[in-house]
Amino acid sequence: MYNKKKERLYISELLEDEPAISYPSYYVLSTSMIRNEMLHYALIALHSLDLENYEHPSSYEDIFAMFSGGMFPIYKEMYVVGYFGGKMMYLDSSGWRAMLCTQDVFKMENWLVC
C-alpha cells in the first residue's frame, strides 16, 4: 500500500502572534492538507480564538454545506472537523482521527460553522 508522506504543520507558522491555544503546537498532515488554505483558516481561528466569523449552526445542513464546500467546521471549540471518504474526522496532533458518534455530536451548540 502506498503511504503518503506526512509533514508537521506548526501553529507558529500560521500565526504571527502567540497563539491563545498553544496545544497542540503542530499537526501531522499530508502535503496536500498542509497547502489547504481552508484548513489554515480553521486552524488560525481555533488557535487564536478568533471565532467571530463562526456561529452555531441552525441544522445539520449547515455543517454538511461546509463539508461539501471544502471547509472545516469546529467542534466544541477544540477540534477542526473534516469529512473524508464518507466519514467525519477530527484533527489532532498526530493527524486525522475518526470521530466517534456520541450524543454530544448531535447537539448543535457543540458546533461552529462559518
N, CA, C and O atoms as a printed pandas DataFrame, in Angstrom:
     atom_number atom_name residue_name chain_id  residue_number  x_coord  y_coord  z_coord
0              1         N          MET        A               1    0.841   -1.179    0.000
1              2        CA          MET        A               1    0.000    0.000    0.000
2              3         C          MET        A               1    0.881    1.235    0.000
3              4         O          MET        A               1    1.892    1.280    0.701
4              5         N          TYR        A               2    0.518    2.200   -0.753
5              6        CA          TYR        A               2    1.278    3.438   -0.875
6              7         C          TYR        A               2    0.962    4.357    0.302
7              8         O          TYR        A               2   -0.196    4.719    0.511
8              9         N          ASN        A               3    1.980    4.736    1.069
9             10        CA          ASN        A               3    1.807    5.668    2.181
10            11         C          ASN        A               3    2.231    7.060    1.746
11            12         O          ASN        A               3    3.352    7.262    1.277
12            13         N          LYS        A               4    1.332    8.010    1.904
13            14        CA          LYS        A               4    1.669    9.382    1.573
14            15         C          LYS        A               4    2.595    9.931    2.633
15            16         O          LYS        A               4    2.487    9.594    3.813
16            17         N          LYS        A               5    3.508   10.783    2.195
17            18        CA          LYS        A               5    4.441   11.395    3.123
18            19         C          LYS        A               5    3.690   12.393    4.006
19            20         O          LYS        A               5    2.869   13.173    3.522
20            21         N          LYS        A               6    3.980   12.357    5.293
21            22        CA          LYS        A               6    3.357   13.251    6.259
22            23         C          LYS        A               6    4.393   14.271    6.721
23            24         O          LYS        A               6    5.580   13.966    6.839
24            25         N          GLU        A               7    3.922   15.473    6.978
25            26        CA          GLU        A               7    4.777   16.541    7.462
26            27         C          GLU        A               7    4.101   17.216    8.646
27            28         O          GLU        A               7    2.903   17.043    8.872
28            29         N          ARG        A               8    4.871   17.976    9.389
29            30        CA          ARG        A               8    4.329   18.732   10.513
30            31         C          ARG        A               8    3.999   20.157   10.073
31            32         O          ARG        A               8    4.808   20.834    9.439
32            33         N          LEU        A               9    2.808   20.584   10.419
33            34        CA          LEU        A               9    2.394   21.968   10.223
34            35         C          LEU        A               9    2.370   22.610   11.604
35            36         O          LEU        A               9    1.514   22.294   12.431
36            37         N          TYR        A              10    3.324   23.521   11.848
37            38        CA          TYR        A              10    3.428   24.180   13.141
38            39         C          TYR        A              10    2.485   25.369   13.192
39            40         O          TYR        A              10    2.383   26.134   12.233
40            41         N          ILE        A              11    1.799   25.519   14.313
41            42        CA          ILE        A              11    0.879   26.636   14.505
42            43         C          ILE        A              11    1.637   27.950   14.442
43            44         O          ILE        A              11    1.092   28.949   13.974
44            45         N          SER        A              12    2.875   27.972   14.900
45            46        CA          SER        A              12    3.688   29.192   14.858
46            47         C          SER        A              12    3.932   29.660   13.423
47            48         O          SER        A              12    4.219   30.837   13.205
48            49         N          GLU        A              13    3.822   28.762   12.444
49            50        CA          GLU        A              13    3.965   29.141   11.034
50            51         C          GLU        A              13    2.711   29.837   10.511
51            52         O          GLU        A              13    2.776   30.593    9.542
52            53         N          LEU        A              14    1.573   29.582   11.150
53            54        CA          LEU        A              14    0.309   30.159   10.709
54            55         C          LEU        A              14   -0.010   31.483   11.400
55            56         O          LEU        A              14   -0.625   32.367   10.802
56            57         N          LEU        A              15    0.405   31.618   12.644
57            58        CA          LEU        A              15    0.063   32.799   13.443
58            59         C          LEU        A              15    1.299   33.657   13.679
59            60         O          LEU        A              15    2.363   33.145   14.028
60            61         N          GLU        A              16    1.150   34.959   13.487
61            62        CA          GLU        A              16    2.257   35.863   13.753
62            63         C          GLU        A              16    2.448   36.064   15.244
63            64         O          GLU        A              16    3.578   36.094   15.731
64            65         N          ASP        A              17    1.341   36.203   15.975
65            66        CA          ASP        A              17    1.391   36.410   17.421
66            67         C          ASP        A              17    1.355   35.064   18.131
67            68         O          ASP        A              17    1.148   34.017   17.518
68            69         N          GLU        A              18    1.560   35.122   19.420
69            70        CA          GLU        A              18    1.477   33.928   20.263
70            71         C          GLU        A              18    0.051   33.375   20.210
71            72         O          GLU        A              18   -0.898   34.136   20.399
72            73         N          PRO        A              19   -0.127   32.072   19.958
73            74        CA          PRO        A              19   -1.488   31.518   19.906
74            75         C          PRO        A              19   -2.159   31.528   21.270
75            76         O          PRO        A              19   -1.501   31.333   22.292
76            77         N          ALA        A              20   -3.466   31.756   21.289
77            78        CA          ALA        A              20   -4.238   31.694   22.531
78            79         C          ALA        A              20   -4.305   30.260   23.038
79            80         O          ALA        A              20   -4.281   30.017   24.245
80            81         N          ILE        A              21   -4.389   29.315   22.111
81            82        CA          ILE        A              21   -4.355   27.886   22.435
82            83         C          ILE        A              21   -3.085   27.332   21.814
83            84         O          ILE        A              21   -2.970   27.242   20.592
84            85         N          SER        A              22   -2.142   26.964   22.654
85            86        CA          SER        A              22   -0.833   26.543   22.137
86            87         C          SER        A              22   -0.699   25.032   21.988
87            88         O          SER        A              22    0.288   24.554   21.428
88            89         N          TYR        A              23   -1.675   24.276   22.480
89            90        CA          TYR        A              23   -1.601   22.829   22.326
90            91         C          TYR        A              23   -2.683   22.361   21.372
91            92         O          TYR        A              23   -3.827   22.787   21.527
92            93         N          PRO        A              24   -2.408   21.551   20.439
93            94        CA          PRO        A              24   -1.088   21.069   20.064
94            95         C          PRO        A              24   -0.325   22.148   19.301
95            96         O          PRO        A              24   -0.920   23.019   18.667
96            97         N          SER        A              25    0.960   22.074   19.373
97            98        CA          SER        A              25    1.784   23.087   18.697
98            99         C          SER        A              25    1.986   22.766   17.223
99           100         O          SER        A              25    2.427   23.625   16.460
100          101         N          TYR        A              26    1.671   21.553   16.815
101          102        CA          TYR        A              26    1.766   21.163   15.406
102          103         C          TYR        A              26    0.749   20.072   15.107
103          104         O          TYR        A              26    0.206   19.431   16.007
104          105         N          TYR        A              27    0.505   19.880   13.800
105          106        CA          TYR        A              27   -0.360   18.812   13.319
106          107         C          TYR        A              27    0.393   18.044   12.244
107          108         O          TYR        A              27    1.077   18.651   11.421
108          109         N          VAL        A              28    0.281   16.738   12.236
109          110        CA          VAL        A              28    0.896   15.896   11.216
110          111         C          VAL        A              28   -0.121   15.728   10.096
111          112         O          VAL        A              28   -1.208   15.191   10.303
112          113         N          LEU        A              29    0.252   16.201    8.892
113          114        CA          LEU        A              29   -0.670   16.219    7.753
114          115         C          LEU        A              29    0.026   15.795    6.477
115          116         O          LEU        A              29    1.253   15.818    6.379
116          117         N          SER        A              30   -0.774   15.410    5.508
117          118        CA          SER        A              30   -0.237   15.129    4.176
118          119         C          SER        A              30    0.156   16.453    3.521
119          120         O          SER        A              30   -0.274   17.522    3.953
120          121         N          THR        A              31    0.958   16.370    2.496
121          122        CA          THR        A              31    1.411   17.567    1.789
122          123         C          THR        A              31    0.240   18.360    1.230
123          124         O          THR        A              31    0.255   19.590    1.275
124          125         N          SER        A              32   -0.765   17.684    0.709
125          126        CA          SER        A              32   -1.918   18.400    0.153
126          127         C          SER        A              32   -2.711   19.112    1.240
127          128         O          SER        A              32   -3.225   20.206    1.010
128          129         N          MET        A              33   -2.816   18.508    2.417
129          130        CA          MET        A              33   -3.527   19.148    3.527
130          131         C          MET        A              33   -2.745   20.339    4.071
131          132         O          MET        A              33   -3.339   21.331    4.492
132          133         N          ILE        A              34   -1.430   20.247    4.064
133          134        CA          ILE        A              34   -0.614   21.369    4.544
134          135         C          ILE        A              34   -0.820   22.592    3.661
135          136         O          ILE        A              34   -0.726   23.719    4.145
136          137         N          ARG        A              35   -1.098   22.393    2.385
137          138        CA          ARG        A              35   -1.317   23.516    1.457
138          139         C          ARG        A              35   -2.771   23.973    1.405
139          140         O          ARG        A              35   -3.075   24.934    0.698
140          141         N          ASN        A              36   -3.665   23.329    2.117
141          142        CA          ASN        A              36   -5.091   23.643    2.080
142          143         C          ASN        A              36   -5.384   24.924    2.864
143          144         O          ASN        A              36   -5.293   24.939    4.091
144          145         N          GLU        A              37   -5.734   25.989    2.158
145          146        CA          GLU        A              37   -5.969   27.290    2.782
146          147         C          GLU        A              37   -7.214   27.299    3.668
147          148         O          GLU        A              37   -7.251   28.026    4.661
148          149         N          MET        A              38   -8.221   26.518    3.333
149          150        CA          MET        A              38   -9.415   26.436    4.173
150          151         C          MET        A              38   -9.079   25.813    5.525
151          152         O          MET        A              38   -9.611   26.232    6.554
152          153         N          LEU        A              39   -8.209   24.826    5.525
153          154        CA          LEU        A              39   -7.765   24.218    6.775
154          155         C          LEU        A              39   -6.955   25.231    7.581
155          156         O          LEU        A              39   -7.107   25.323    8.799
156          157         N          HIS        A              40   -6.095   25.989    6.903
157          158        CA          HIS        A              40   -5.322   27.035    7.590
158          159         C          HIS        A              40   -6.254   28.017    8.283
159          160         O          HIS        A              40   -6.026   28.387    9.434
160          161         N          TYR        A              41   -7.300   28.437    7.588
161          162        CA          TYR        A              41   -8.251   29.395    8.148
162          163         C          TYR        A              41   -8.896   28.846    9.424
163          164         O          TYR        A              41   -9.000   29.555   10.425
164          165         N          ALA        A              42   -9.322   27.597    9.383
165          166        CA          ALA        A              42   -9.959   26.984   10.559
166          167         C          ALA        A              42   -8.969   26.840   11.709
167          168         O          ALA        A              42   -9.324   27.086   12.862
168          169         N          LEU        A              43   -7.739   26.448   11.414
169          170        CA          LEU        A              43   -6.733   26.299   12.464
170          171         C          LEU        A              43   -6.363   27.640   13.079
171          172         O          LEU        A              43   -6.183   27.739   14.293
172          173         N          ILE        A              44   -6.249   28.667   12.253
173          174        CA          ILE        A              44   -5.954   30.007   12.769
174          175         C          ILE        A              44   -7.085   30.481   13.671
175          176         O          ILE        A              44   -6.834   31.008   14.755
176          177         N          ALA        A              45   -8.321   30.297   13.234
177          178        CA          ALA        A              45   -9.474   30.705   14.050
178          179         C          ALA        A              45   -9.490   29.952   15.375
179          180         O          ALA        A              45   -9.748   30.544   16.423
180          181         N          LEU        A              46   -9.218   28.665   15.334
181          182        CA          LEU        A              46   -9.241   27.851   16.547
182          183         C          LEU        A              46   -8.128   28.248   17.513
183          184         O          LEU        A              46   -8.378   28.430   18.704
184          185         N          HIS        A              47   -6.912   28.381   17.013
185          186        CA          HIS        A              47   -5.772   28.644   17.887
186          187         C          HIS        A              47   -5.665   30.099   18.326
187          188         O          HIS        A              47   -5.016   30.385   19.332
188          189         N          SER        A              48   -6.275   31.013   17.609
189          190        CA          SER        A              48   -6.265   32.414   18.034
190          191         C          SER        A              48   -7.535   32.772   18.804
191          192         O          SER        A              48   -7.652   33.866   19.357
192          193         N          LEU        A              49   -8.480   31.841   18.832
193          194        CA          LEU        A              49   -9.815   32.050   19.421
194          195         C          LEU        A              49  -10.534   33.226   18.770
195          196         O          LEU        A              49  -11.343   33.903   19.405
196          197         N          ASP        A              50  -10.230   33.457   17.504
197          198        CA          ASP        A              50  -10.906   34.492   16.724
198          199         C          ASP        A              50  -12.074   33.823   15.995
199          200         O          ASP        A              50  -11.986   33.495   14.812
200          201         N          LEU        A              51  -13.154   33.632   16.727
201          202        CA          LEU        A              51  -14.295   32.887   16.210
202          203         C          LEU        A              51  -15.453   33.796   15.808
203          204         O          LEU        A              51  -16.595   33.345   15.725
204          205         N          GLU        A              52  -15.167   35.064   15.559
205          206        CA          GLU        A              52  -16.248   36.000   15.225
206          207         C          GLU        A              52  -16.929   35.678   13.903
207          208         O          GLU        A              52  -18.086   36.050   13.705
208          209         N          ASN        A              53  -16.246   35.003   13.001
209          210        CA          ASN        A              53  -16.858   34.622   11.721
210          211         C          ASN        A              53  -17.595   33.292   11.816
211          212         O          ASN        A              53  -18.205   32.848   10.843
212          213         N          TYR        A              54  -17.543   32.662   12.968
213          214        CA          TYR        A              54  -18.207   31.381   13.185
214          215         C          TYR        A              54  -19.468   31.595   14.016
215          216         O          TYR        A              54  -19.553   32.538   14.802
216          217         N          GLU        A              55  -20.431   30.722   13.836
217          218        CA          GLU        A              55  -21.670   30.764   14.610
218          219         C          GLU        A              55  -22.180   29.338   14.782
219          220         O          GLU        A              55  -21.736   28.418   14.096
220          221         N          HIS        A              56  -23.115   29.173   15.702
221          222        CA          HIS        A              56  -23.721   27.860   15.888
222          223         C          HIS        A              56  -24.658   27.581   14.715
223          224         O          HIS        A              56  -25.423   28.458   14.315
224          225         N          PRO        A              57  -24.607   26.379   14.166
225          226        CA          PRO        A              57  -25.475   26.056   13.034
226          227         C          PRO        A              57  -26.931   25.927   13.468
227          228         O          PRO        A              57  -27.230   25.595   14.615
228          229         N          SER        A              58  -27.819   26.194   12.529
229          230        CA          SER        A              58  -29.243   26.020   12.833
230          231         C          SER        A              58  -29.693   24.590   12.554
231          232         O          SER        A              58  -30.688   24.128   13.112
232          233         N          SER        A              59  -28.958   23.889   11.690
233          234        CA          SER        A              59  -29.301   22.497   11.378
234          235         C          SER        A              59  -28.054   21.776   10.878
235          236         O          SER        A              59  -27.008   22.390   10.666
236          237         N          TYR        A              60  -28.179   20.477   10.695
237          238        CA          TYR        A              60  -27.065   19.680   10.196
238          239         C          TYR        A              60  -26.712   20.043    8.758
239          240         O          TYR        A              60  -25.585   19.816    8.317
240          241         N          GLU        A              61  -27.669   20.604    8.028
241          242        CA          GLU        A              61  -27.386   21.016    6.656
242          243         C          GLU        A              61  -26.279   22.061    6.617
243          244         O          GLU        A              61  -25.482   22.082    5.678
244          245         N          ASP        A              62  -26.219   22.936    7.635
245          246        CA          ASP        A              62  -25.162   23.942    7.698
246          247         C          ASP        A              62  -23.787   23.294    7.823
247          248         O          ASP        A              62  -22.826   23.734    7.192
248          249         N          ILE        A              63  -23.703   22.259    8.632
249          250        CA          ILE        A              63  -22.429   21.551    8.821
250          251         C          ILE        A              63  -22.020   20.857    7.526
251          252         O          ILE        A              63  -20.873   20.969    7.092
252          253         N          PHE        A              64  -22.964   20.137    6.907
253          254        CA          PHE        A              64  -22.621   19.403    5.689
254          255         C          PHE        A              64  -22.429   20.330    4.488
255          256         O          PHE        A              64  -21.749   19.963    3.529
256          257         N          ALA        A              65  -23.012   21.513    4.530
257          258        CA          ALA        A              65  -22.737   22.501    3.479
258          259         C          ALA        A              65  -21.280   22.947    3.559
259          260         O          ALA        A              65  -20.641   23.154    2.527
260          261         N          MET        A              66  -20.754   23.096    4.756
261          262        CA          MET        A              66  -19.330   23.430    4.906
262          263         C          MET        A              66  -18.463   22.300    4.373
263          264         O          MET        A              66  -17.492   22.540    3.655
264          265         N          PHE        A              67  -18.815   21.066    4.726
265          266        CA          PHE        A              67  -18.046   19.924    4.230
266          267         C          PHE        A              67  -18.031   19.891    2.712
267          268         O          PHE        A              67  -16.976   19.710    2.105
268          269         N          SER        A              68  -19.192   20.063    2.095
269          270        CA          SER        A              68  -19.259   19.988    0.628
270          271         C          SER        A              68  -18.560   21.173   -0.019
271          272         O          SER        A              68  -18.145   21.079   -1.175
272          273         N          GLY        A              69  -18.419   22.286    0.694
273          274        CA          GLY        A              69  -17.689   23.446    0.180
274          275         C          GLY        A              69  -16.196   23.367    0.428
275          276         O          GLY        A              69  -15.461   24.295    0.090
276          277         N          GLY        A              70  -15.736   22.266    1.017
277          278        CA          GLY        A              70  -14.309   22.091    1.270
278          279         C          GLY        A              70  -13.826   22.820    2.517
279          280         O          GLY        A              70  -12.622   22.976    2.721
280          281         N          MET        A              71  -14.762   23.266    3.351
281          282        CA          MET        A              71  -14.388   23.989    4.565
282          283         C          MET        A              71  -14.449   23.055    5.768
283          284         O          MET        A              71  -14.885   21.909    5.665
284          285         N          PHE        A              72  -14.007   23.565    6.897
285          286        CA          PHE        A              72  -13.865   22.750    8.088
286          287         C          PHE        A              72  -14.579   23.402    9.271
287          288         O          PHE        A              72  -14.141   24.451    9.745
288          289         N          PRO        A              73  -15.671   22.803    9.757
289          290        CA          PRO        A              73  -16.319   23.328   10.966
290          291         C          PRO        A              73  -15.464   23.027   12.196
291          292         O          PRO        A              73  -14.526   22.232   12.144
292          293         N          ILE        A              74  -15.810   23.678   13.290
293          294        CA          ILE        A              74  -15.098   23.479   14.545
294          295         C          ILE        A              74  -16.055   22.810   15.532
295          296         O          ILE        A              74  -17.222   23.186   15.644
296          297         N          TYR        A              75  -15.536   21.814   16.241
297          298        CA          TYR        A              75  -16.343   21.046   17.188
298          299         C          TYR        A              75  -15.869   21.325   18.606
299          300         O          TYR        A              75  -14.690   21.155   18.918
300          301         N          LYS        A              76  -16.785   21.751   19.460
301          302        CA          LYS        A              76  -16.542   22.017   20.875
302          303         C          LYS        A              76  -15.394   22.993   21.106
303          304         O          LYS        A              76  -14.752   22.944   22.155
304          305         N          GLU        A              77  -15.128   23.865   20.166
305          306        CA          GLU        A              77  -14.030   24.832   20.230
306          307         C          GLU        A              77  -12.699   24.160   20.563
307          308         O          GLU        A              77  -11.817   24.760   21.179
308          309         N          MET        A              78  -12.574   22.890   20.138
309          310        CA          MET        A              78  -11.354   22.126   20.395
310          311         C          MET        A              78  -10.776   21.474   19.146
311          312         O          MET        A              78   -9.561   21.308   19.032
312          313         N          TYR        A              79  -11.651   21.104   18.207
313          314        CA          TYR        A              79  -11.209   20.320   17.063
314          315         C          TYR        A              79  -11.716   20.907   15.756
315          316         O          TYR        A              79  -12.834   21.415   15.673
316          317         N          VAL        A              80  -10.876   20.825   14.747
317          318        CA          VAL        A              80  -11.286   21.099   13.384
318          319         C          VAL        A              80  -11.772   19.766   12.826
319          320         O          VAL        A              80  -11.120   18.738   13.008
320          321         N          VAL        A              81  -12.913   19.783   12.148
321          322        CA          VAL        A              81  -13.521   18.543   11.658
322          323         C          VAL        A              81  -13.575   18.566   10.139
323          324         O          VAL        A              81  -13.936   19.578    9.538
324          325         N          GLY        A              82  -13.214   17.444    9.521
325          326        CA          GLY        A              82  -13.295   17.277    8.080
326          327         C          GLY        A              82  -14.173   16.085    7.744
327          328         O          GLY        A              82  -14.522   15.286    8.614
328          329         N          TYR        A              83  -14.520   15.978    6.487
329          330        CA          TYR        A              83  -15.366   14.882    6.014
330          331         C          TYR        A              83  -14.654   14.223    4.844
331          332         O          TYR        A              83  -14.584   14.792    3.755
332          333         N          PHE        A              84  -14.124   13.023    5.067
333          334        CA          PHE        A              84  -13.323   12.333    4.059
334          335         C          PHE        A              84  -13.816   10.908    3.895
335          336         O          PHE        A              84  -13.960   10.182    4.879
336          337         N          GLY        A              85  -14.074   10.506    2.668
337          338        CA          GLY        A              85  -14.477    9.134    2.388
338          339         C          GLY        A              85  -15.731    8.706    3.124
339          340         O          GLY        A              85  -15.846    7.550    3.532
340          341         N          GLY        A              86  -16.680    9.630    3.301
341          342        CA          GLY        A              86  -17.924    9.303    3.976
342          343         C          GLY        A              86  -17.813    9.245    5.489
343          344         O          GLY        A              86  -18.732    8.769    6.155
344          345         N          LYS        A              87  -16.696    9.725    6.047
345          346        CA          LYS        A              87  -16.504    9.700    7.496
346          347         C          LYS        A              87  -16.172   11.099    8.005
347          348         O          LYS        A              87  -15.430   11.849    7.370
348          349         N          MET        A              88  -16.737   11.435    9.168
349          350        CA          MET        A              88  -16.333   12.664    9.839
350          351         C          MET        A              88  -15.064   12.358   10.610
351          352         O          MET        A              88  -14.975   11.356   11.320
352          353         N          MET        A              89  -14.083   13.240   10.460
353          354        CA          MET        A              89  -12.790   13.059   11.101
354          355         C          MET        A              89  -12.429   14.341   11.839
355          356         O          MET        A              89  -12.719   15.436   11.358
356          357         N          TYR        A              90  -11.804   14.215   12.994
357          358        CA          TYR        A              90  -11.307   15.385   13.708
358          359         C          TYR        A              90   -9.783   15.374   13.646
359          360         O          TYR        A              90   -9.160   14.319   13.526
360          361         N          LEU        A              91   -9.200   16.556   13.727
361          362        CA          LEU        A              91   -7.752   16.699   13.605
362          363         C          LEU        A              91   -7.129   16.817   14.983
363          364         O          LEU        A              91   -7.500   17.689   15.770
364          365         N          ASP        A              92   -6.177   15.931   15.272
365          366        CA          ASP        A              92   -5.376   16.081   16.480
366          367         C          ASP        A              92   -3.912   16.140   16.073
367          368         O          ASP        A              92   -3.605   16.110   14.881
368          369         N          SER        A              93   -3.012   16.222   17.028
369          370        CA          SER        A              93   -1.605   16.451   16.701
370          371         C          SER        A              93   -0.992   15.354   15.834
371          372         O          SER        A              93   -0.043   15.617   15.096
372          373         N          SER        A              94   -1.505   14.154   15.907
373          374        CA          SER        A              94   -0.923   13.066   15.119
374          375         C          SER        A              94   -1.656   12.818   13.800
375          376         O          SER        A              94   -1.351   11.857   13.093
376          377         N          GLY        A              95   -2.613   13.671   13.470
377          378        CA          GLY        A              95   -3.298   13.554   12.181
378          379         C          GLY        A              95   -4.802   13.432   12.339
379          380         O          GLY        A              95   -5.356   13.706   13.404
380          381         N          TRP        A              96   -5.451   13.018   11.264
381          382        CA          TRP        A              96   -6.912   12.880   11.244
382          383         C          TRP        A              96   -7.314   11.593   11.938
383          384         O          TRP        A              96   -6.715   10.543   11.707
384          385         N          ARG        A              97   -8.338   11.674   12.797
385          386        CA          ARG        A              97   -8.858   10.534   13.531
386          387         C          ARG        A              97  -10.360   10.430   13.298
387          388         O          ARG        A              97  -11.043   11.444   13.152
388          389         N          ALA        A              98  -10.869    9.208   13.262
389          390        CA          ALA        A              98  -12.310    9.000   13.093
390          391         C          ALA        A              98  -13.049    9.582   14.289
391          392         O          ALA        A              98  -12.626    9.424   15.434
392          393         N          MET        A              99  -14.141   10.245   14.011
393          394        CA          MET        A              99  -14.927   10.877   15.064
394          395         C          MET        A              99  -15.978    9.896   15.555
395          396         O          MET        A              99  -16.773    9.375   14.773
396          397         N          LEU        A             100  -15.971    9.651   16.853
397          398        CA          LEU        A             100  -16.945    8.739   17.432
398          399         C          LEU        A             100  -18.316    9.397   17.459
399          400         O          LEU        A             100  -18.438   10.597   17.705
400          401         N          CYS        A             101  -19.315    8.621   17.212
401          402        CA          CYS        A             101  -20.679    9.129   17.191
402          403         C          CYS        A             101  -21.270    9.015   18.593
403          404         O          CYS        A             101  -21.823    7.982   18.969
404          405         N          THR        A             102  -21.143   10.090   19.350
405          406        CA          THR        A             102  -21.684   10.139   20.702
406          407         C          THR        A             102  -22.887   11.075   20.720
407          408         O          THR        A             102  -23.200   11.716   19.716
408          409         N          GLN        A             103  -23.538   11.146   21.833
409          410        CA          GLN        A             103  -24.702   12.027   21.971
410          411         C          GLN        A             103  -24.316   13.487   21.766
411          412         O          GLN        A             103  -25.118   14.263   21.244
412          413         N          ASP        A             104  -23.107   13.880   22.164
413          414        CA          ASP        A             104  -22.649   15.263   22.007
414          415         C          ASP        A             104  -22.552   15.697   20.547
415          416         O          ASP        A             104  -22.703   16.880   20.244
416          417         N          VAL        A             105  -22.303   14.766   19.651
417          418        CA          VAL        A             105  -22.194   15.097   18.222
418          419         C          VAL        A             105  -23.508   15.666   17.696
419          420         O          VAL        A             105  -23.501   16.456   16.752
420          421         N          PHE        A             106  -24.623   15.281   18.285
421          422        CA          PHE        A             106  -25.921   15.691   17.791
422          423         C          PHE        A             106  -26.416   16.998   18.412
423          424         O          PHE        A             106  -27.516   17.448   18.090
424          425         N          LYS        A             107  -25.638   17.608   19.283
425          426        CA          LYS        A             107  -26.020   18.875   19.893
426          427         C          LYS        A             107  -25.460   20.022   19.063
427          428         O          LYS        A             107  -24.245   20.135   18.901
428          429         N          MET        A             108  -26.333   20.871   18.538
429          430        CA          MET        A             108  -25.897   21.961   17.671
430          431         C          MET        A             108  -24.992   22.963   18.401
431          432         O          MET        A             108  -24.159   23.609   17.765
432          433         N          GLU        A             109  -25.138   23.098   19.702
433          434        CA          GLU        A             109  -24.326   24.067   20.434
434          435         C          GLU        A             109  -22.854   23.642   20.531
435          436         O          GLU        A             109  -22.014   24.448   20.934
436          437         N          ASN        A             110  -22.530   22.410   20.175
437          438        CA          ASN        A             110  -21.148   21.959   20.175
438          439         C          ASN        A             110  -20.417   22.267   18.870
439          440         O          ASN        A             110  -19.207   22.056   18.783
440          441         N          TRP        A             111  -21.119   22.758   17.868
441          442        CA          TRP        A             111  -20.546   23.016   16.552
442          443         C          TRP        A             111  -20.437   24.514   16.283
443          444         O          TRP        A             111  -21.230   25.312   16.783
444          445         N          LEU        A             112  -19.434   24.877   15.480
445          446        CA          LEU        A             112  -19.313   26.238   14.964
446          447         C          LEU        A             112  -19.101   26.152   13.452
447          448         O          LEU        A             112  -18.254   25.395   12.979
448          449         N          VAL        A             113  -19.856   26.914   12.722
449          450        CA          VAL        A             113  -19.744   26.956   11.259
450          451         C          VAL        A             113  -19.579   28.397   10.821
451          452         O          VAL        A             113  -19.933   29.321   11.553
452          453         N          CYS        A             114  -19.040   28.588    9.622
453          454        CA          CYS        A             114  -18.938   29.960    9.107
454          455         C          CYS        A             114  -19.599   30.056    7.750
455          456         O          CYS        A             114  -19.620   31.130    7.148
